[in-house]
Amino acid sequence: MWKERESPLRIEKRFEFDQYSKISKFMEKIEKLCKEKDIYPNISFGKNFVSLSIFLDNKEISGKEKVFSMDIDKFYLED
C-alpha cells in the first residue's frame, strides 16, 4: 500500500526483492512508464529494495498519479 505523507505532500512505497537482478528489470519498467505518463518519482534503491516517492502538485492524489502507482504495483507483482 502506498503511504501518503505531508511536508511536502507525496505518496511513498518501498518494494522488496530477493535478487538484485530483479531490481534492474523493475527499474527498466519504471523508466518506460515515467516517460509514457510524464511522472518522475524520486527513486532510491539498495541491494534488496526500491523506494519511490511521488510528489503531488495538488492537495490530493490525482487520477493520473493513482494509475501510475497501480501500474508500478502490477510490475512488482509480475516478478
C-alpha distance (Angstrom), angle and dihedral (degrees) to the residues before:
residue distance angle dihedral
M1 . . .
W2 3.79 . .
K3 3.81 113.7 .
E4 3.78 121.8 -139.9
R5 3.80 115.2 -136.5
E6 3.79 134.0 -175.5
S7 3.81 135.0 -140.9
P8 2.96 93.2 64.2
L9 3.78 103.0 19.2
R10 3.81 110.8 -120.1
I11 3.78 145.9 133.8
E12 3.80 120.9 -122.3
K13 3.75 139.5 -170.9
R14 3.79 136.6 175.0
F15 3.81 120.1 -147.0
E16 3.82 119.7 -158.7
F17 3.83 124.3 -148.7
D18 3.80 133.3 -171.4
Q19 3.83 94.1 -151.9
Y20 3.79 129.9 40.6
S21 3.82 90.7 -139.7
K22 3.82 89.3 65.3
I23 3.81 89.5 57.5
S24 3.79 90.8 59.1
K25 3.82 92.5 52.3
F26 3.81 91.1 46.1
M27 3.81 91.5 50.6
E28 3.83 91.4 50.6
K29 3.80 90.1 54.9
I30 3.81 91.1 47.9
E31 3.81 91.1 50.0
K32 3.81 92.0 55.1
L33 3.81 91.8 45.6
C34 3.82 91.9 50.6
K35 3.79 91.4 54.8
E36 3.79 91.7 44.7
K37 3.83 96.3 48.5
D38 3.83 98.1 30.7
I39 3.80 91.8 -127.5
Y40 3.79 118.2 128.3
P41 3.82 114.7 -170.3
N42 3.76 125.3 -168.1
I43 3.79 106.7 -101.3
S44 3.78 130.6 -163.6
F45 3.76 126.8 173.1
G46 3.75 142.8 177.2
K47 3.78 140.1 179.0
N48 3.81 94.0 -56.3
F49 3.82 109.4 9.8
V50 3.79 147.6 54.1
S51 3.81 120.8 -155.6
L52 3.79 122.8 -163.8
S53 3.80 130.9 -167.6
I54 3.79 120.2 -171.0
F55 3.80 111.6 -164.4
L56 3.80 113.2 -144.9
D57 3.79 123.6 -136.9
N58 3.79 93.6 -162.0
K59 3.78 132.7 49.5
E60 3.80 89.9 -98.6
I61 3.77 139.3 29.3
S62 3.81 112.5 -81.2
G63 3.80 126.5 -137.0
K64 3.81 89.0 -107.2
E65 3.80 91.3 55.8
K66 3.82 92.4 44.8
V67 3.81 91.5 54.1
F68 3.81 90.5 45.6
S69 3.82 92.8 52.4
M70 3.82 91.9 45.7
D71 3.81 90.2 51.5
I72 3.79 90.1 53.1
D73 3.82 89.8 50.0
K74 3.81 88.9 53.2
F75 3.82 91.2 52.0
Y76 3.78 89.7 52.8
L77 3.81 93.4 49.7
E78 3.82 91.6 49.9
D79 3.82 92.8 64.1
